[in-house]
């Protein structure tokens, strides 16, 4: 379940270059990426991808948003390091797999012939790609990242599980809200943008 395959598909090479290629491919060619880049029983590349996205998101917030580093112990630098370790080792993997569990239950109700749990984990993981940029404290950018991430999730569910975009939207609305609305702050960003527009 968590091993690399010997003959990876598009964007699934090992190392930083592979991660970078996966990031570009899923953003630019999402249908092709989800069709060829999600491999049954191969969660490790997707898990690493999602963890890296989460770390970049959190690290960017720590660098650019004053007061965002939690006060743990040993000063800001050590607190930031401990927080990043917690995100990379606990929070991101747990959130990914819990969301995948919810997504799987919804797919079981709505899609008869579907792919496996591993493919669902990978789909959610790669859909987070835009959120690598969501740590920048610009509400408009964060809102776009959340909305595009939701779009990628729905496209990925449709491609990977062989269903319609409508069924994917119904199945993906709750997991998408959890990941992109709450975890990556999309709801707050959309509200902030809406309030700014009403004041113009």
QUIJO-V991399 format. One record per backbone hydrogen bond with DSSP energy under -0.5 kcal/mol. NH is the residue of the N-H (numbers start at 1). CO is the residue of the C=O. Records with the same first field share a line. If there is no record, write none. Layout:
NH=CO / CO
This chain:
3=41
8=6
12=9
18=14
19=15
20=16
21=17
22=18
23=19
24=20
25=21
26=22
27=23
28=24
29=25
33=29
34=30
35=31
36=32
37=33
38=34
39=37
42=39
43=1
47=43
48=44
49=45
50=46
51=47
52=48
53=49
54=50
55=51
56=52
57=53
58=54
59=55
60=56
61=57
62=58
63=59
64=60
65=61
66=64
68=65
70=68
72=70
78=74
79=75
80=76
81=77
82=78
83=79
84=80
85=81
86=82
87=83
88=84
89=85
90=86
91=86
92=87
94=90
95=91
96=92
97=93
98=94
99=95
100=96
101=97
102=98
103=99
104=100
105=101
106=102
107=103
108=104
109=105
110=106
111=107
114=112
120=116
121=117
122=118
123=119
124=120
125=121
126=122
127=123
128=124 / 125
129=126
130=127
131=128
132=129
133=130
134=131
136=133
138=136
141=138
142=138
143=139
144=140
145=141
146=142
147=143
148=144
149=145
150=146
151=147
152=148
153=149
154=150
155=151
156=152
157=153
158=154
159=155
160=156
161=157
162=158
163=158
168=164
169=165
170=166
171=167
172=168
173=169
176=172
177=173
178=174
179=175
180=176
181=176 / 177
182=177
183=178
184=179
185=182
186=180
187=181
188=181
189=185
190=186
191=187
192=188
193=189
194=190
195=191
196=192
197=193
198=194
199=195
200=196 / 197
